[in-house]
């Protein structure tokens, strides 16, 4: 892991951004990111916030209005209902307060458990909220990270996402969660593609047991 981290730093640098402190925003943004690209996600998020500036406005809006606002993000019918259900569930569980700021005072397992109890929220979404918004020790495993990690031998073949999240968190040095997630993601997007990885141009080729096998 130390060698992997150092090699990725040489190629992609060290991300400098810290937690942004807006857990509900990160939660909704992650829901909008499902099954779409970053551009469409961002357009959908901006339209939603322009039309319904406060999260209580989103919570109380008709699902049809939310769906119309986020339509550029794809599968808007499913996502709009999920967003409303999530915001209602947060309100109900937090004593009628629409806030997740209190999560930073919880242990990581307790915060994970709470977030995963919300409608449609899994470990990756929970990890995005904890890491990107609150700076807590968690690391998201998306399709890129899971693919690169499996090829590097960090995960056993066929491991489920819950197992991969647990394994990635155990392997990652404290304080390196954001850096490793973003650099593995970048590597998956730029070099270690799903169908035709560019092994000849890969900075990790000497430490990868799967090199040149695709």
PyMOL commands that set and color helices and strands:
alter all, ss='L'
color gray80, all
select helices_A, chain A and resi 2-12+23-32+38-51+55-60+63-69+71-73+76-93+101-105+108-116+123-133+143-152+161-171+177-190+199-201+205-207
alter helices_A, ss='H'
color red, helices_A
deselect
rebuild
show_as cartoon
